[in-house]
Amino acid sequence: MRRKVDITGIHRILTRYYGSRNVTINTNVSDKTFLFPSDIKLIFDYDPSYDIDFIILMRRIRRYIIDADFFLNVQEKEKKIQINVMVFDEPEYKDFDFEFSSN
């Protein structure tokens, strides 16, 4: 399974609907898998005359995160749209639901 975050597609959405012209990208990667970041922060500027509907924006952004379990957070800070994507390879906790009792 190859996880993918299509940054170009996300930038296209922000350019088309919110007038974004600049993007800043920050990533956190581990030493073992430096090609696949686990945490991505995208900071976009936008035209303040546009109204932001965060529900619709999150729905559009989810289409560009492929084959991954992820947590998505979209917020507005200092007249910029900040998108945080945390990608998980596997669930951190697994529950097998074993019951220890005598037969």
N, C-alpha and C positions, 0 to 999 in steps of 0.2 A: 504494500500500500504506500503510495507516494502522496504525501500531504503537500498541498499547494495553496499559497495565498497569492492571487493575481493582483499585484499592486497596480499594474497598468489599468486593469478594469476598474478598480476602486477609484483611481485618479480620474478616469473618464467620467464616472458618475458625478464626482465632486465638481469637475469642470463643467459638465453639461447642465446640472441642476442648480449649482450654487456659485458658479463663477470663480472657482479656485484656479490659481495660476502657479502656486508654489507648494511644494510638499517637502517635509523633513521626515526622515526615517531613522528610527533608533531600534536596534535589535539586541537581544541577549542570546548568545549561543554558548553551548557547552564545549568543553575541550574534545569530547569524543565525537560529536556530530556537529561540526562547525558549519556544515552546509545547510542544516535545517534549524533555523532559529526557533526557540520555544516561546519567545515573547517579542512581539513587534508593536512598536508605537509609531503611528502615522499622524503627523500634524499638518493640517491643510489650512491655508488662508481661505477666506471666502468673502463674497460681497455681502456686507451687512444689510443691504436692502432686501435680501431674500429671507423668507421665513423658513426655518428649519423644522421639519417634521421628523423627529428622531425615530419614530416607529417605522416609517416608510424608508428612511435612510438605512436603518439596521437591516431591514428586509432586503434591500437592494445589495448591501454589502455582503450578506450571507451567501449570495449566489457565487461570489468570487473566492470563497474559501472551500477548497475541494479536498475530499478524502481525509478529513481530520476531525477529531473531537476538539472543540475549541470553546473558549469563553470570549465573548465580544462585549466591549464597553465603548459607547460613543457619547462624548460630552463636548460642551462648548466651554473653552477657557480663553480668556483674553482675546476675544474676537477671532478665535481660531477653532476649527473642529479637530478634536483629538480622538483618534480611534486606537484602542488597545485591543490586541488580539493575543490571547494566550492559547497555544496549541499543545495538546497532550497526545503523546504516542499511545499510551494505554491508560486505563483508569488507575488512579493511584491506590485505591482500596478495592479489594475484591471480597465479596461476601458470598461464601459457599453455602451458608445456612445448614451447617452440620448440627445435628442434635445428638448429644452424648447422653444416652440412656441405656439401661440394660434391656435386653430383648425378652 
